[in-house]
């Protein structure tokens, strides 16, 4: 049983570092980040800082960063184009997607 918990903990730490890389690179590029979440499923805890929702979810595998202009978010309609992913340069998009893999 300890092996399962160790694996889940290690996976959660790796996911946290990986997703944090995307968060930092998006913010450095001037792209709005709607949500930074660790885990999947129902929200256990959340807080909002600098227009970004930070959440911890119930299922401790995976995570995601919701970035303006990368999906079909209704918030994109009210987000200025200069803060959206698809309006940034190819170089910034490359760095955000590939080099943010921490």
C-alpha positions in Angstrom: 0.0 0.0 0.0 2.9 2.3 0.7 4.1 1.8 -2.9 0.7 3.1 -4.2 0.8 6.2 -2.0 4.4 6.8 -2.9 3.6 6.6 -6.6 0.6 9.0 -6.3 2.7 11.4 -4.3 5.5 11.4 -6.7 3.1 11.7 -9.7 1.4 14.7 -8.0 4.8 16.4 -7.4 5.9 15.9 -11.0 2.5 17.2 -12.2 2.8 20.2 -9.9 6.2 21.2 -11.3 5.2 20.6 -14.9 2.0 22.6 -14.7 3.7 25.3 -12.7 6.2 25.7 -15.6 3.2 26.4 -17.9 1.8 28.9 -15.5 5.0 30.8 -15.1 5.8 30.9 -18.8 2.2 32.0 -19.7 2.4 34.9 -17.2 5.8 35.9 -18.4 4.5 36.0 -21.9 1.6 38.3 -20.8 -1.0 35.6 -21.4 -4.0 35.5 -19.1 -4.3 32.4 -17.0 -7.8 31.6 -15.9 -7.1 28.6 -13.7 -4.2 26.6 -12.3 -5.4 23.2 -10.9 -3.7 20.2 -9.4 -5.8 17.1 -9.4 -9.0 16.4 -11.3 -12.7 16.2 -10.3 -14.5 18.2 -7.6 -12.8 21.2 -6.1 -11.5 20.7 -2.5 -9.9 24.1 -2.1 -9.7 27.2 -4.3 -8.4 30.8 -4.1 -8.2 33.6 -6.6 -5.1 35.8 -6.9 -4.3 38.3 -9.7 -7.3 37.1 -11.7 -6.2 33.5 -11.6 -8.1 30.7 -9.8 -5.8 28.3 -8.0 -7.5 25.0 -7.1 -6.8 21.7 -5.5 -9.1 18.9 -6.7 -10.2 15.6 -5.2 -8.6 13.0 -7.5 -4.8 13.3 -7.0 -3.7 12.6 -10.6 -3.1 15.1 -13.3 -3.7 18.8 -13.4 -4.1 21.6 -15.9 -3.6 25.3 -16.6 -6.5 27.0 -18.4 -5.0 29.7 -20.6 -6.8 32.4 -22.5 -7.1 31.6 -26.2 -6.3 27.9 -26.0 -9.8 26.6 -25.7 -13.5 27.4 -26.2 -13.8 29.4 -23.0 -16.6 31.9 -22.7 -14.1 34.2 -20.9 -12.1 34.6 -24.1 -14.8 37.0 -25.4 -14.0 39.5 -22.6 -10.3 39.0 -22.7 -8.3 41.5 -24.7 -6.5 39.9 -27.7 -3.0 40.9 -26.4 -3.6 38.6 -23.4 -4.6 35.6 -25.5 -2.4 32.7 -26.6 -3.3 32.7 -30.3 -2.3 36.4 -30.7 1.2 35.9 -29.3 4.3 35.4 -31.4 5.3 31.9 -32.5 8.4 32.1 -30.3 6.4 32.8 -27.1 3.9 30.0 -28.0 6.8 27.6 -28.6 8.4 28.5 -25.2 5.0 28.2 -23.4 4.3 24.7 -24.8 7.6 23.1 -25.1 10.2 24.7 -22.8 7.8 24.9 -19.9 8.2 21.2 -19.4 10.0 21.4 -16.1 
